[in-house]
Amino acid sequence: MTWKNYFTQWQKRGLVMLWATDDDYVALDLTWLFYQDMIAAYGNP
């Protein structure tokens, strides 16, 4: 996993479509969002 700011528009769109179309990935979506918040928190001076 990486920070979402490093993704291309195509990659971001793919993730959004994955989260929106498959309920089996709800836990992964929540983990991804938590991870993104953690990266942002550590990057904040």
C-alpha positions in Angstrom: 0.0 0.0 0.0 1.1 3.5 -0.6 -0.1 7.0 -0.1 -3.0 7.9 -2.3 -1.2 11.1 -3.5 1.3 8.9 -5.4 -1.5 7.2 -7.4 -2.4 8.2 -11.0 -5.9 9.2 -11.8 -6.5 5.8 -13.4 -5.4 4.0 -10.2 -7.6 6.2 -8.0 -10.5 5.6 -10.3 -9.9 1.8 -10.1 -9.9 1.9 -6.3 -13.1 3.9 -6.2 -14.8 1.5 -8.6 -13.6 -1.5 -6.5 -14.9 -0.1 -3.3 -18.2 0.9 -4.9 -19.0 -2.4 -6.7 -18.0 -5.1 -4.3 -19.3 -5.3 -0.7 -16.6 -8.0 0.1 -14.0 -5.2 0.2 -15.7 -3.0 2.9 -13.1 -4.0 5.5 -10.2 -3.4 3.1 -11.7 0.0 2.3 -11.9 1.0 6.0 -8.4 -0.2 6.5 -7.2 1.8 3.5 -8.9 5.0 4.8 -7.4 4.5 8.3 -3.9 3.9 6.7 -4.3 7.1 4.7 -5.2 9.1 7.8 -2.2 7.7 9.6 0.2 8.7 6.8 -1.3 12.2 6.8 -1.0 12.5 10.6 2.6 11.5 10.6 3.3 13.9 7.7 1.8 16.8 9.5 4.4 19.0 11.1 
